[in-house]
């Protein structure tokens, strides 16, 4: 849930600051994917779809999302077009 909150805050900051599409779309994508994993566990669909080891998929998603957000946020802090991009990067 904390990764979804961080991605949602970054998405809101990037969207409000009229940042380039890559910043906004990546943060938005992470919000959606993490929300789908949350919904999967909430509805207990992981027990019905037993052919995939869901905790490993969730860890893999979290690691990839953290790396993508780290790279995007570093670029946003370096470029720093406006204060909204800086806030989203931080």
C-alpha positions in Angstrom: 0.0 0.0 0.0 2.9 2.4 0.7 4.2 2.0 -2.9 0.8 2.8 -4.2 0.7 5.9 -2.1 4.1 7.1 -3.2 3.2 6.4 -6.9 -0.1 8.2 -6.5 1.5 11.3 -5.0 4.1 11.3 -7.7 1.4 10.9 -10.3 -0.6 13.8 -8.9 2.4 16.1 -8.7 3.6 15.2 -12.3 0.0 15.6 -13.7 -0.5 19.0 -11.9 2.9 20.4 -13.1 2.3 19.5 -16.8 5.3 17.2 -16.8 6.2 15.3 -20.0 4.1 12.2 -20.6 6.7 9.7 -19.6 6.8 10.9 -16.0 3.0 11.0 -15.6 2.3 7.8 -17.5 4.9 5.7 -15.5 3.6 6.9 -12.2 0.0 6.3 -13.3 0.9 2.8 -14.5 2.4 1.9 -11.2 -0.7 3.2 -9.4 -2.9 1.0 -11.6 -0.7 -2.2 -11.4 -0.3 -1.9 -7.6 -4.0 -1.3 -7.2 -4.7 -4.4 -9.3 -2.5 -6.5 -7.0 -4.3 -5.0 -4.0 -7.6 -5.9 -5.5 -6.4 -9.4 -6.4 -5.6 -10.0 -2.7 -8.7 -8.3 -1.4 -11.0 -10.4 -3.5 -8.9 -13.5 -2.8 -8.4 -14.2 -6.5 -4.9 -15.4 -5.7 -6.4 -18.6 -4.2 -8.5 -19.3 -7.3 -5.6 -18.7 -9.7 -3.1 -21.0 -8.0 -1.0 -21.7 -11.1 1.1 -18.6 -10.3 3.0 -18.0 -7.1 1.5 -14.6 -6.3 3.8 -13.5 -3.5 6.8 -13.8 -5.8 4.9 -11.9 -8.5 4.1 -9.2 -6.0 7.7 -8.9 -4.8 8.9 -8.8 -8.5 6.4 -6.0 -9.2 7.4 -4.0 -6.1 11.1 -4.2 -7.0 10.5 -3.2 -10.7 8.2 -0.4 -9.6 10.7 0.9 -7.1 13.5 0.9 -9.7 11.3 2.6 -12.3 10.1 5.3 -9.9 13.7 5.9 -8.6 14.9 6.5 -12.1 12.0 8.7 -13.1 12.2 10.7 -9.9 16.0 11.2 -10.3 15.4 12.5 -13.8 12.7 14.8 -12.5 14.9 16.2 -9.8 17.8 16.7 -12.3 15.6 18.4 -15.0 13.5 20.3 -12.5 11.4 22.3 -15.1 9.1 23.7 -12.4 8.2 23.2 -8.7 5.6 20.5 -9.4 8.2 18.3 -11.1 10.6 18.8 -8.2 7.8 17.8 -5.8 7.0 14.8 -7.8 10.6 13.8 -8.0 11.1 14.1 -4.3 
